[in-house]
């Protein structure tokens, strides 16, 4: 079993404007799609709602508000996405109606989601996937915004404050998933930091102890190092803006994780270049730069990174991390 993991993907803003006039391939190069489709399952972190309606939240304090047009679902289908995580701080930028539209467009495209729902029970419900006789359970959570949390009769996202550790209820959900491999996909920690902050590392360890075979986080807008079965930040997969000159997000990685007997054993990271509203494979100079950054970030966490077939490789079955 091989899982592909794509980081934060925002299909609103300028990306949405480009979709109005061009095909999905205008946003993601065919070569990237081909690599993503090497995997049995592709999980992607969606960073905005999909809707033709809704209004920007009047109480929003963020400098950027995103909502993708309906054509965004075509991009996900073009990429071959098998699951999107909707636990994002931008999912309610355009209100509840836009969130409900997102569910409808994803359902019409045949793409399941996790991390948001019509009520709290739906938002927290694990998603079960299966390929080749291997079952995968996915849970997604975000640590902001609290006002977007789904409730008993309120649509929203799966919200949990992780600063003092994952809530016992969340760890119980993780521990009770009956699947060959359990994936926890949190959107956590501050943006534009170059390494996982202490409370993120503690939360990751708690998820692993609760039964997660793989933890794949987002939020920082840059790739962090990896630990044993832990990807602290997948980084961005599609860049719509340069938002921090000190923590440039113009390079990324597409992750392929091999699962053997229910345990992640090998990670391959494919270097990407994130041009404005267009993701392509990195060129040799960009690849070398990504390799230096990733190796350094992993070394700080005690993880060794090799090279194989032009990809960055971590062999978890050798005890690294």
C-alpha positions as a Python dict, from the first residue, in 0.01 Angstrom:
ca = {
    (1, 'X'): (0, 0, 0),
    (2, 'X'): (129, 344, -91),
    (3, 'X'): (-27, 668, 34),
    (4, 'X'): (33, 1005, -132),
    (5, 'X'): (7, 1312, 91),
    (6, 'X'): (-37, 1660, -58),
    (7, 'X'): (-10, 1968, 161),
    (8, 'X'): (-229, 2274, 190),
    (9, 'X'): (-413, 2348, -133),
    (10, 'X'): (-601, 2675, -176),
    (11, 'X'): (-806, 2692, -495),
    (12, 'X'): (-960, 3032, -428),
    (13, 'X'): (-821, 3381, -489),
    (14, 'X'): (-603, 3406, -798),
    (15, 'X'): (-618, 3028, -846),
    (16, 'X'): (-996, 3050, -871),
    (17, 'X'): (-968, 3332, -1122),
    (18, 'X'): (-735, 3123, -1335),
    (19, 'X'): (-978, 2831, -1324),
    (20, 'X'): (-1251, 3051, -1470),
    (21, 'X'): (-1063, 3069, -1800),
    (22, 'X'): (-835, 2765, -1806),
    (23, 'X'): (-833, 2388, -1751),
    (24, 'X'): (-729, 2222, -1421),
    (25, 'X'): (-390, 2144, -1576),
    (26, 'X'): (-317, 2518, -1562),
    (27, 'X'): (-274, 2480, -1186),
    (28, 'X'): (-94, 2146, -1153),
    (29, 'X'): (154, 2008, -1405),
    (30, 'X'): (79, 1671, -1561),
    (31, 'X'): (411, 1533, -1432),
    (32, 'X'): (302, 1602, -1074),
    (33, 'X'): (-33, 1432, -1137),
    (34, 'X'): (146, 1125, -1275),
    (35, 'X'): (356, 1091, -959),
    (36, 'X'): (57, 1141, -731),
    (37, 'X'): (-121, 862, -913),
    (38, 'X'): (158, 618, -835),
    (39, 'X'): (-9, 587, -495),
    (40, 'X'): (-304, 368, -407),
    (41, 'X'): (-467, 655, -218),
    (42, 'X'): (-411, 1031, -235),
    (43, 'X'): (-497, 1248, 65),
    (44, 'X'): (-498, 1627, 20),
    (45, 'X'): (-545, 1914, 265),
    (46, 'X'): (-801, 2154, 118),
    (47, 'X'): (-757, 2506, 252),
    (48, 'X'): (-1082, 2670, 147),
    (49, 'X'): (-1449, 2606, 77),
    (50, 'X'): (-1585, 2535, -271),
    (51, 'X'): (-1887, 2748, -352),
    (52, 'X'): (-2042, 2993, -594),
    (53, 'X'): (-2224, 3162, -308),
    (54, 'X'): (-2155, 3300, 34),
    (55, 'X'): (-2004, 3624, 158),
    (56, 'X'): (-1674, 3693, 334),
    (57, 'X'): (-1713, 3679, 710),
    (58, 'X'): (-1749, 4028, 852),
    (59, 'X'): (-1578, 3923, 1175),
    (60, 'X'): (-1276, 3772, 1005),
    (61, 'X'): (-943, 3919, 1113),
    (62, 'X'): (-724, 3727, 872),
    (63, 'X'): (-557, 3922, 591),
    (64, 'X'): (-659, 3655, 340),
    (65, 'X'): (-1005, 3505, 289),
    (66, 'X'): (-1047, 3223, 38),
    (67, 'X'): (-1333, 3049, -140),
    (68, 'X'): (-1284, 2836, -449),
    (69, 'X'): (-1526, 2828, -745),
    (70, 'X'): (-1719, 2509, -829),
    (71, 'X'): (-1457, 2424, -1093),
    (72, 'X'): (-1218, 2348, -805),
    (73, 'X'): (-1378, 2006, -774),
    (74, 'X'): (-1254, 1935, -1127),
    (75, 'X'): (-897, 2006, -1014),
    (76, 'X'): (-928, 1750, -735),
    (77, 'X'): (-1067, 1493, -978),
    (78, 'X'): (-790, 1570, -1230),
    (79, 'X'): (-531, 1512, -959),
    (80, 'X'): (-696, 1184, -856),
    (81, 'X'): (-770, 1281, -496),
    (82, 'X'): (-927, 1003, -286),
    (83, 'X'): (-984, 1209, 30),
    (84, 'X'): (-973, 1575, 128),
    (85, 'X'): (-928, 1701, 480),
    (86, 'X'): (-1149, 2003, 549),
    (87, 'X'): (-1021, 2085, 899),
    (88, 'X'): (-889, 2428, 804),
    (89, 'X'): (-901, 2777, 948),
    (90, 'X'): (-1021, 2906, 609),
    (91, 'X'): (-1307, 2660, 563),
    (92, 'X'): (-1564, 2909, 697),
    (93, 'X'): (-1417, 3226, 544),
    (94, 'X'): (-1734, 3261, 336),
    (95, 'X'): (-1978, 3131, 594),
    (96, 'X'): (-2178, 2818, 661),
    (97, 'X'): (-2357, 2822, 325),
    (98, 'X'): (-2023, 2796, 143),
    (99, 'X'): (-1923, 2505, 368),
    (100, 'X'): (-2246, 2321, 289),
    (101, 'X'): (-2186, 2388, -82),
    (102, 'X'): (-1843, 2227, -39),
    (103, 'X'): (-2002, 1906, 81),
    (104, 'X'): (-2235, 1902, -220),
    (105, 'X'): (-1962, 1965, -478),
    (106, 'X'): (-1733, 1702, -328),
    (107, 'X'): (-2014, 1449, -313),
    (108, 'X'): (-2102, 1517, -677),
    (109, 'X'): (-1738, 1461, -772),
    (110, 'X'): (-1725, 1137, -573),
    (111, 'X'): (-1456, 1268, -336),
    (112, 'X'): (-1500, 1184, 34),
    (113, 'X'): (-1395, 1427, 305),
    (114, 'X'): (-1309, 1433, 674),
    (115, 'X'): (-1269, 1704, 938),
    (116, 'X'): (-1589, 1900, 879),
    (117, 'X'): (-1957, 1819, 876),
    (118, 'X'): (-2318, 1924, 913),
    (119, 'X'): (-2281, 1880, 1290),
    (120, 'X'): (-2023, 1783, 1546),
    (121, 'X'): (-2074, 1411, 1510),
    (122, 'X'): (-2019, 1429, 1134),
    (123, 'X'): (-1716, 1657, 1167),
    (124, 'X'): (-1543, 1420, 1408),
    (125, 'X'): (-1639, 1098, 1233),
    (126, 'X'): (-1337, 908, 1096),
    (127, 'X'): (-1328, 839, 724),
    (128, 'X'): (-1269, 477, 625),
    (129, 'X'): (-1091, 400, 297),
    (130, 'X'): (-975, 71, 146),
    (131, 'X'): (-744, -33, -137),
    (132, 'X'): (-618, -377, -222),
    (133, 'X'): (-752, -526, 97),
    (134, 'X'): (-577, -266, 317),
    (135, 'X'): (-802, -41, 526),
    (136, 'X'): (-712, 318, 615),
    (137, 'X'): (-888, 526, 880),
    (138, 'X'): (-846, 905, 866),
    (139, 'X'): (-919, 1167, 1134),
    (140, 'X'): (-868, 1541, 1073),
    (141, 'X'): (-864, 1826, 1325),
    (142, 'X'): (-778, 2197, 1329),
    (143, 'X'): (-667, 2413, 1621),
    (144, 'X'): (-835, 2726, 1480),
    (145, 'X'): (-1076, 2900, 1459),
    (146, 'X'): (-1273, 2807, 1770),
    (147, 'X'): (-1576, 2994, 1638),
    (148, 'X'): (-1586, 2760, 1338),
    (149, 'X'): (-1627, 2448, 1551),
    (150, 'X'): (-1909, 2216, 1453),
    (151, 'X'): (-2173, 2164, 1724),
    (152, 'X'): (-2475, 1941, 1794),
    (153, 'X'): (-2686, 2135, 1544),
    (154, 'X'): (-2421, 2356, 1381),
    (155, 'X'): (-2213, 2285, 1068),
    (156, 'X'): (-1844, 2347, 1104),
    (157, 'X'): (-1499, 2197, 1139),
    (158, 'X'): (-1350, 1950, 1386),
    (159, 'X'): (-1186, 2197, 1626),
    (160, 'X'): (-959, 2111, 1916),
    (161, 'X'): (-721, 2326, 2117),
    (162, 'X'): (-398, 2125, 2113),
    (163, 'X'): (-174, 2352, 2320),
    (164, 'X'): (-225, 2146, 2635),
    (165, 'X'): (-242, 1820, 2443),
    (166, 'X'): (-514, 1653, 2237),
    (167, 'X'): (-846, 1623, 2424),
    (168, 'X'): (-917, 1281, 2570),
    (169, 'X'): (-1224, 1249, 2345),
    (170, 'X'): (-1008, 1294, 2035),
    (171, 'X'): (-751, 1039, 2148),
    (172, 'X'): (-1036, 798, 2219),
    (173, 'X'): (-1164, 839, 1862),
    (174, 'X'): (-815, 767, 1727),
    (175, 'X'): (-773, 463, 1950),
    (176, 'X'): (-1107, 311, 1856),
    (177, 'X'): (-1057, 318, 1478),
    (178, 'X'): (-1049, -35, 1342),
    (179, 'X'): (-822, -13, 1038),
    (180, 'X'): (-492, -153, 917),
    (181, 'X'): (-342, 195, 937),
    (182, 'X'): (-475, 505, 1113),
    (183, 'X'): (-388, 851, 980),
    (184, 'X'): (-433, 1167, 1187),
    (185, 'X'): (-427, 1486, 980),
    (186, 'X'): (-405, 1793, 1207),
    (187, 'X'): (-384, 2155, 1104),
    (188, 'X'): (-185, 2281, 1397),
    (189, 'X'): (63, 2531, 1528),
    (190, 'X'): (164, 2876, 1406),
    (191, 'X'): (214, 2970, 1042),
    (192, 'X'): (555, 3053, 896),
    (193, 'X'): (776, 2870, 1142),
    (194, 'X'): (1057, 2649, 1018),
    (195, 'X'): (1032, 2371, 1276),
    (196, 'X'): (754, 2211, 1484),
    (197, 'X'): (689, 2400, 1806),
    (198, 'X'): (698, 2203, 2134),
    (199, 'X'): (323, 2159, 2179),
    (200, 'X'): (292, 2024, 1822),
    (201, 'X'): (563, 1768, 1895),
    (202, 'X'): (386, 1666, 2216),
    (203, 'X'): (51, 1634, 2036),
    (204, 'X'): (210, 1423, 1762),
    (205, 'X'): (354, 1185, 2022),
    (206, 'X'): (13, 1161, 2190),
    (207, 'X'): (-157, 1073, 1860),
    (208, 'X'): (101, 804, 1792),
    (209, 'X'): (62, 659, 2140),
    (210, 'X'): (-317, 656, 2095),
    (211, 'X'): (-285, 437, 1787),
    (212, 'X'): (-206, 656, 1486),
    (213, 'X'): (33, 483, 1250),
    (214, 'X'): (88, 806, 1059),
    (215, 'X'): (51, 1171, 1160),
    (216, 'X'): (49, 1419, 870),
    (217, 'X'): (19, 1783, 973),
    (218, 'X'): (-27, 2116, 798),
    (219, 'X'): (-30, 2488, 884),
    (220, 'X'): (324, 2623, 867),
    (221, 'X'): (324, 2684, 487),
    (222, 'X'): (670, 2527, 476),
    (223, 'X'): (789, 2169, 501),
    (224, 'X'): (922, 2054, 838),
    (225, 'X'): (1135, 1754, 924),
    (226, 'X'): (985, 1415, 996),
    (227, 'X'): (999, 1183, 1293),
    (228, 'X'): (898, 819, 1329),
    (229, 'X'): (567, 803, 1143),
    (230, 'X'): (523, 1180, 1187),
    (231, 'X'): (521, 1447, 917),
    (232, 'X'): (497, 1765, 1120),
    (233, 'X'): (418, 1989, 823),
    (234, 'X'): (345, 1885, 467),
    (235, 'X'): (392, 2246, 358),
    (236, 'X'): (191, 2392, 71),
    (237, 'X'): (94, 2206, -243),
    (238, 'X'): (-45, 2502, -438),
    (239, 'X'): (76, 2855, -367),
    (240, 'X'): (-162, 3146, -422),
    (241, 'X'): (39, 3422, -252),
    (242, 'X'): (383, 3501, -117),
    (243, 'X'): (291, 3580, 240),
    (244, 'X'): (619, 3583, 430),
    (245, 'X'): (956, 3678, 277),
    (246, 'X'): (1143, 3524, 572),
    (247, 'X'): (975, 3184, 532),
    (248, 'X'): (939, 3151, 157),
    (249, 'X'): (687, 2893, 47),
    (250, 'X'): (797, 2862, -316),
    (251, 'X'): (935, 2509, -270),
    (252, 'X'): (738, 2206, -159),
    (253, 'X'): (733, 1830, -142),
    (254, 'X'): (483, 1564, -244),
    (255, 'X'): (506, 1274, -2),
    (256, 'X'): (463, 904, -85),
    (257, 'X'): (442, 674, 218),
    (258, 'X'): (472, 297, 188),
    (259, 'X'): (268, 101, 441),
    (260, 'X'): (372, -258, 511),
    (261, 'X'): (160, -480, 739),
    (262, 'X'): (-21, -174, 873),
    (263, 'X'): (297, 17, 954),
    (264, 'X'): (451, 306, 756),
    (265, 'X'): (800, 189, 661),
    (266, 'X'): (928, 418, 386),
    (267, 'X'): (880, 781, 291),
    (268, 'X'): (964, 927, -49),
    (269, 'X'): (953, 1305, -90),
    (270, 'X'): (931, 1446, -442),
    (271, 'X'): (1058, 1807, -472),
    (272, 'X'): (808, 2056, -613),
    (273, 'X'): (832, 2416, -730),
    (274, 'X'): (536, 2631, -629),
    (275, 'X'): (509, 2900, -891),
    (276, 'X'): (225, 3149, -853),
    (277, 'X'): (-93, 2938, -884),
    (278, 'X'): (99, 2659, -1056),
    (279, 'X'): (271, 2351, -911),
    (280, 'X'): (537, 2170, -1113),
    (281, 'X'): (829, 1936, -1051),
    (282, 'X'): (1136, 2116, -921),
    (283, 'X'): (1432, 2167, -1154),
    (284, 'X'): (1780, 2042, -1051),
    (285, 'X'): (1878, 2363, -872),
    (286, 'X'): (1547, 2379, -686),
    (287, 'X'): (1572, 2010, -600),
    (288, 'X'): (1917, 2056, -450),
    (289, 'X'): (1792, 2346, -240),
    (290, 'X'): (1491, 2145, -119),
    (291, 'X'): (1715, 1853, -35),
    (292, 'X'): (1943, 2069, 183),
    (293, 'X'): (1647, 2220, 368),
    (294, 'X'): (1472, 1887, 424),
    (295, 'X'): (1786, 1705, 535),
    (296, 'X'): (1868, 1980, 782),
    (297, 'X'): (1514, 1985, 922),
    (298, 'X'): (1509, 1606, 958),
    (299, 'X'): (1856, 1594, 1116),
    (300, 'X'): (1732, 1827, 1390),
    (301, 'X'): (1475, 1559, 1474),
    (302, 'X'): (1722, 1271, 1456),
    (303, 'X'): (1603, 1144, 1119),
    (304, 'X'): (1838, 1048, 835),
    (305, 'X'): (1742, 1128, 475),
    (306, 'X'): (1877, 935, 179),
    (307, 'X'): (1839, 975, -194),
    (308, 'X'): (1687, 729, -438),
    (309, 'X'): (1563, 777, -792),
    (310, 'X'): (1583, 1154, -757),
    (311, 'X'): (1363, 1145, -446),
    (312, 'X'): (1439, 1212, -82),
    (313, 'X'): (1397, 891, 116),
    (314, 'X'): (1342, 807, 484),
    (315, 'X'): (1349, 437, 579),
    (316, 'X'): (1141, 414, 894),
    (317, 'X'): (1186, 37, 916),
    (318, 'X'): (1556, 101, 984),
    (319, 'X'): (1474, 277, 1308),
    (320, 'X'): (1529, 636, 1191),
    (321, 'X'): (1333, 902, 1381),
}
